[in-house]
């Protein structure tokens, strides 16, 4: 019997969506292990409010570490606190979400606990007394099964993969000490711009490639993304050409995305790009070359001039959404 | 400035993955291996810092098979001073085991900076850099896209969802590089010739017990074959109709 510690994440005092996923996944794992779920909430004093309601996704207890130095992400502080809680005993697994913060945090926790780590997993289970994980490797070109052979394992979960269900647990809130010793300080968080959606988190992504012929034509992509309520993505070619920031790059040396809808505009579909978006639920491709590899993975393709097709699509989508 | 850069030999990102006879590994025949793309940003950053400091040493470390000597040689051709190969037939799936072997080598090295790529494009772990930092008790900032160093102190920027974190730290430190940190140089012919004479020390990696085992590796489920609806803007209403009624994503 072993318990599961779910490390949650907040920004500006608001619980991030992935936190509910990580608590829910912890619930499933704890049920398999015959243990309970503790959700760890880290933040500025008063942060416990973000933990209210975590019982509804499966937390038996909510442990709160509040400290002024925890308002922003504190790499060593969060890792030290999570490791101290985990060391206190009874845990068989620590789960973290593989967000920008979680990717930084999970290896630190694993090192501090001397525990094996599986990152960015799309599945986690308990078999023969060991934690097992399923995860994409080679940017999704292959899927790996792992066994973590230790009494305590650390696992980070791919966001948007573990859809939370409903549980009726108590989620009783209690305080735990914050371990604040830190070797680095997050001095400031600069927002990317009002309401700008991150490509890795958006449910709709509209990406542009070299077919747009120049950075000025990305306005077409932005308008379509806006009409669909989605984020703007870009191919490696246009990022390397300096047309778009790297934060928008989709593919093996950019972000891996799994949105509900992915629209590829003027993107031929190099292997490294396909690796980053092939798990989208629905793929739409618009390209002038009917033999472009992107059409092999597109649920719906239109061959032709994107400069005619995209404005028309923006118009029709706006109409459809208004109606 | 004394700088260590840890690099990895990985399949090129254009590689089509095929399964090998061994159920837990890919078929490496015909696969082109390259230096992990993110590690190139780390090597470039090290070279620029050495140039700016007007001296110092850039040492490249790789854990991997003998063939990783070529990967090290590539970094030496870019301008690194010497290489260290920690020999292992295969890089273990256990990131902490890899980190321990690297930390054992780096310990007491008197480094000002230890640099990594933010992740390797084969196992996509994002883990070894921060683990090495924790094992060595050093400050660490991961996935940095901007770096300023002055008087033994640094400020780095890292991209997060919808924003940028500005992180302050003191040297010595471990940093992992995101794309965009710099533009890696291409080795010049002179550099390639010079690299042939630069020393590469080779020794067995101090790998302990691996507690992460790959029990299976397979290809992801295939998407159903693509469908082209037609040509030109007149197909758009049909596309919108299908997105609403068939795919139900509008």
Interface residues (C-beta under 8 A of the other chain):
Chain A: X72 X73 X75 X79 X99 X100 X101 X103 X104 X106 X107 X108 X110 X111 X112 X114 X115 X116 X117 X118 X119 X120 X132 X136 X137 X138 X139 X140 X141 X142 X143 X144 X145 X146 X147 X148 X149 X150 X183 X184 X185 X186 X187 X188 X189 X190 X191 X192 X196 X197 X198 X200 X201 X204 X228 X239 X245 X246 X247 X249 X252 X253 X254 X260 X261 X270 X271 X272 X275 X278 X279 X281 X282 X283 X284 X285 X290 X295 X296 X297 X298 X299 X300 X301 X302 X303 X304 X305 X308 X309 X312 X313 X316 X317 X320 X321
Chain B: X11 X13 X14 X15 X16 X17 X19 X26 X37 X38 X93 X94 X95 X96 X99 X121 X122 X123 X124 X125 X126 X127 X128 X129 X130 X131 X133 X134 X135 X137 X138 X139 X140 X141 X142 X143 X145 X155 X158 X159 X160 X161 X162 X163 X164 X165 X166 X167 X168 X169 X170 X173 X178 X179 X180 X211 X212 X213 X214 X215 X216 X217 X218 X219 X220 X223 X224 X225 X226 X227 X228 X229 X230 X231 X232 X233 X235 X236 X237 X239 X240 X242 X243 X244 X247 X249 X250
